[in-house]
Amino acid sequence: QVRLVESEGALVQPGGSLRLSCSVSGSIFRIDAMGWYRQAPGKERELVARISSSSSENTNYADSVKGRFSISRDNTKNTAYLQMNNLKPEDTAVYYCTVRSFDTTYWGRGAQVTVSS
């Protein structure tokens, strides 16, 4: 069974920073892309950032977070990180880690990030 363990979310002041992590454990033969989605109240879930397989590590970001968020991965630890800087109130959402392995996508339970003064 594959398990995704996310770090805790937090309450952060506008302009602040937070790093989320997502560690994969269990019976997984190969980890391809890793990423984060988020869902704000009353809104659809959206892709925040994605990093491709360990061989290329290409990244892509939602326009709203470009220049502020950075995704990375440590393949030795089966862990992905989302560094979020200059956080804004509109970044408030539940952030979900995702992992793609062959044709299967696994989801974390989500971490609440609230940006407020």
C-alpha positions as CSV (number, residue, x, y, z in Angstrom):
1,Q,0.0,0.0,0.0
2,V,1.3,3.4,-1.0
3,R,1.2,6.2,1.6
4,L,1.8,9.9,1.2
5,V,2.7,11.7,4.3
6,E,2.5,15.5,4.1
7,S,3.8,18.0,6.5
8,E,1.5,20.1,8.6
9,G,0.0,23.2,7.1
10,A,0.1,26.5,9.0
11,L,-1.3,29.9,9.6
12,V,1.1,32.4,8.0
13,Q,1.1,36.1,7.7
14,P,1.0,37.8,4.3
15,G,4.5,38.0,2.9
16,G,5.6,35.0,5.0
17,S,7.1,31.7,3.9
18,L,6.2,28.1,4.4
19,R,7.7,24.8,3.1
20,L,5.5,21.8,2.6
21,S,6.9,18.3,2.2
22,C,5.5,15.1,1.0
23,S,7.1,11.7,1.6
24,V,6.1,8.5,-0.2
25,S,6.3,5.2,1.5
26,G,5.0,1.7,0.9
27,S,5.1,-0.6,-2.1
28,I,5.8,1.7,-5.0
29,F,8.0,0.5,-7.8
30,R,8.6,3.8,-9.5
31,I,7.8,7.5,-8.8
32,D,7.2,9.5,-11.8
33,A,5.8,13.1,-11.5
34,M,5.2,14.6,-8.1
35,G,3.2,17.8,-7.4
36,W,0.7,19.8,-5.4
37,Y,-2.8,20.8,-6.1
38,R,-4.8,23.2,-3.9
39,Q,-8.5,23.8,-3.3
40,A,-9.8,27.0,-1.8
41,P,-13.3,27.2,-0.3
42,G,-15.9,27.4,-3.1
43,K,-13.3,26.9,-5.8
44,E,-12.2,24.0,-7.9
45,R,-9.0,22.1,-7.2
46,E,-6.1,23.5,-9.2
47,L,-2.6,22.5,-10.0
48,V,-0.1,24.5,-8.1
49,A,3.3,23.0,-9.1
50,R,4.5,19.8,-10.7
51,I,8.0,18.2,-11.1
52,S,8.5,15.5,-13.6
53,S,10.3,12.2,-13.2
54,S,13.7,12.0,-11.5
55,S,15.5,11.7,-14.8
56,S,14.5,15.2,-16.1
57,E,13.0,17.1,-13.2
58,N,11.2,19.6,-15.4
59,T,8.9,21.8,-13.4
60,N,5.8,23.8,-14.2
61,Y,3.7,26.2,-12.1
62,A,0.4,27.9,-12.0
63,D,0.7,31.4,-13.2
64,S,-0.5,32.7,-9.9
65,V,2.5,31.3,-8.0
66,K,5.3,31.7,-10.5
67,G,8.3,33.5,-9.0
68,R,7.0,32.8,-5.5
69,F,6.7,29.0,-5.2
70,S,9.4,26.4,-5.9
71,I,9.0,22.7,-6.1
72,S,11.9,20.2,-5.7
73,R,12.4,16.6,-4.9
74,D,14.9,14.4,-3.1
75,N,14.8,11.0,-4.8
76,T,16.9,9.4,-2.1
77,K,14.1,10.1,0.3
78,N,11.2,9.8,-2.0
79,T,10.2,13.2,-0.9
80,A,9.0,16.4,-2.7
81,Y,9.1,19.9,-1.3
82,L,7.0,23.0,-2.0
83,Q,8.7,26.2,-0.9
84,M,6.2,29.0,-0.8
85,N,7.4,32.5,-0.4
86,N,5.7,35.9,-0.3
87,L,2.5,34.2,0.6
88,K,-0.8,36.1,-0.1
89,P,-4.2,35.7,1.3
90,E,-5.4,34.2,-2.0
91,D,-3.0,31.3,-1.4
92,T,-5.2,30.2,1.4
93,A,-6.3,26.6,0.6
94,V,-5.9,23.0,1.4
95,Y,-2.8,21.8,-0.4
96,Y,-2.8,18.2,-1.7
97,C,0.4,16.3,-2.6
98,T,0.2,14.0,-5.6
99,V,2.4,11.3,-6.9
100,R,2.2,9.6,-10.3
101,S,3.4,6.1,-10.7
102,F,2.8,4.6,-14.2
103,D,-0.9,5.1,-14.7
104,T,-1.8,5.6,-11.1
105,T,-2.1,8.9,-9.2
106,Y,-1.9,8.9,-5.4
107,W,-3.1,11.7,-3.2
108,G,-2.2,12.9,0.2
109,R,-4.8,13.9,2.8
110,G,-4.2,17.6,2.4
111,A,-2.6,20.4,4.5
112,Q,-4.5,23.5,5.4
113,V,-2.5,26.7,4.6
114,T,-4.0,29.9,5.8
115,V,-2.5,33.3,4.9
116,S,-3.9,36.0,7.2
117,S,-2.8,38.8,9.5
